[in-house]
Amino acid sequence: MAYELKTKETDHSVVEFIENVENPKKREDAYRLLDIFTETTGYEAKMWGPSIIGFGSYHYKYKTGHEGDAPLVGFSPRKAKISLYLMLDESVREELLPKLGKHTSGKACVYINKLEDIDIEVLKALINQSIKFLKETYPD
């Protein structure tokens, strides 16, 4: 059975999604992030799946044959924390993440509580580095 990707680009409204974020502070941060990501990437925001706001896209294909499309960068104002979707080269992660401010991170996610906790200029550098890394890794 073929694996079906859940996170696909949709036609749902980004603004409508943000308007439905319950926490007013998180909603305000989501609008600020929308501006930061749009300005930094030059891409229009699109909904990916039910809850990810993505910018740009790339096509990946793994050695296993699994392939698909994903946003170059994105974010999601989730209930617990704001998820920032950034795929970074390891050396860039080690250099920039410690300068970001208060966060936790996984392989392709950085989690923050609120924008005041982080350095916006470092976030912009991380966004740019993520796009550069993915375009070099998946040049299609």
N, C-alpha and C positions, 0 to 999 in steps of 0.2 A: 504494500500500500504506500502510495506517495505521501510524503510529509507535506501538509498544507500550512503555509505561513499564516499566522494570525495577524502579524503586524504588517499591514499593507497600507499604502497611501489611499486615503478616502476623500470624498467630497464634502465631508462634514465641516462646519464652520469653526475655525480656530477661536474667533471671538465668542461665539456661543458656548464653546467648551470652557473657556476661561470664565465667562459670566456665571457658569454653574459651579465654580470652585466655591465651596462653602465658606472657608476661612477668608475674611476680608483682607487680611495681611498677605496671605498666600496668593490671593487673587491679584492684589496690587503688585506683588513681586513677579507674578506670571506676566503681567502686562509690561513690566520693566524688562524682563528677560526676552519677551517677544521683540521689543525694540532693540535690545542689545544684539540678539542673534540675527535679526533682519539686517541691521546696520553692518554688522561684522561680516556676515556671509554674503550679502547681496542677493540672497535667495528669498523667495516668498515662502511664508510659513504654510505648511500643509499638515493636516491631521494624519497620523499613521496609527491605524488601529483605533480603539476607542479613547486612548488617553495620552498619546505621545504627539507633541508638536515638533515636527521635523523640518529640516532645511536642506534643500538639495537632495540628491540621491546618488547611489552607486550600485552597481551590479557586482555581486560576489559569486565566486564559484570555488568550492573547497575540493581538495584532492578526493574526497569521498564521492564527489559528484553532486552533492547538495549545493544548490544555488538559489539566489533570490535577490531582491532589491531591498535596500534599507536607506534611511536618511543619513546624510553625511554627519550631521550633528543634530541634537534636539534636546528637549527637556520635557518634564512632566511634573506639574504641581500636585503631587500625591498627598494623601492625608497626613502621613507621618513626616515625610521630608520631600524636598524638591529633588527630583532626579535629573542630572545633567548627563546626556549621552554623548560621550567623547571617546573616540578610539585613538589612543596615542602610542607612539613609539616609546619603548621602555625608557630610553635616555631622557626624553622630553618629560615623561611622567615624573621621573626622579628629580629633574631640575625644577619644573614648574609647580607641581602639586603642593610641595611644602610651602610655597609662597602664596598659595591661594587663600589661606585663612582656614577657619573652622569647617571641617568636612570629614566625611568618611568616603572610602572608595572601594569599588569592585573592579573587575577587569575592564568593563566598558562604561561604567557608571561612576559618577561622583555625586554624593548625597550631601545636601546642605539644608539647614533649617530655614534660613532667611538670607536675603541678599546682603544685609548689613554685616553678616559674618565673613564675607569674602571680599577680595580685592577685584574689582570689575576689570581693571586693566589686565590682570593675570588671567581672568576668565576669557577675555578677548583673545589673548595669546593662545590659550588652550583650544579655543574654537578654531583659530587659524591653523594651528599645528595638527589638529584632528583632521581637518579637510585635506591638508597637505599630505599627511600620512596615508589616508584612504585613497586619494587620487594616485599616489605613487604605488600603493599596494595593489589596487584594482584599477589599472589605467583604462579599462574599456569605457 
